[in-house]
């Protein structure tokens, strides 16, 4: 009789659809928020 010790044979280790979507969209969200923050800072400095 064979005993399986590796639980990866029985568990689903694929990332979820939400995690895949998050990995794709997060770099663009970070970039756009950094650009918006920069424009806000420049605009505030111009007002001074």
C-alpha positions as CSV (number, residue, x, y, z in Angstrom):
1,X,0.0,0.0,0.0
2,X,1.3,3.4,-0.9
3,X,1.0,6.4,1.4
4,X,1.0,10.0,0.0
5,X,2.9,12.5,2.1
6,X,2.8,15.4,-0.3
7,X,-0.3,17.5,0.3
8,X,0.3,19.4,-2.9
9,X,-1.1,16.4,-4.8
10,X,-4.5,17.0,-3.1
11,X,-4.7,20.8,-2.8
12,X,-5.4,23.4,-5.5
13,X,-2.3,25.7,-5.5
14,X,-3.4,27.8,-8.5
15,X,-3.9,31.5,-7.7
16,X,-7.5,32.7,-7.7
17,X,-8.9,34.8,-10.6
18,X,-9.0,37.8,-8.2
19,X,-5.3,37.5,-7.4
20,X,-4.4,37.3,-11.1
21,X,-6.5,40.4,-11.8
22,X,-4.9,42.2,-8.8
23,X,-1.4,41.3,-10.0
24,X,-2.1,42.7,-13.4
25,X,-3.8,45.9,-12.3
26,X,-1.8,47.0,-9.3
27,X,1.3,48.4,-11.1
28,X,-0.9,50.7,-13.2
29,X,-2.9,51.8,-10.1
30,X,0.3,52.6,-8.3
31,X,1.7,54.5,-11.3
32,X,-1.5,56.5,-11.8
33,X,-1.8,57.4,-8.1
34,X,1.9,58.5,-8.0
35,X,1.3,60.7,-11.1
36,X,-1.9,62.3,-9.6
37,X,0.0,63.0,-6.3
38,X,2.8,64.6,-8.2
39,X,0.4,66.8,-10.2
40,X,-1.4,67.8,-7.0
41,X,1.9,68.7,-5.3
42,X,3.0,70.8,-8.4
43,X,-0.4,72.5,-8.5
44,X,-0.2,73.3,-4.8
45,X,3.3,74.8,-5.2
46,X,2.2,76.9,-8.2
47,X,-0.6,78.4,-6.2
48,X,1.8,79.6,-3.5
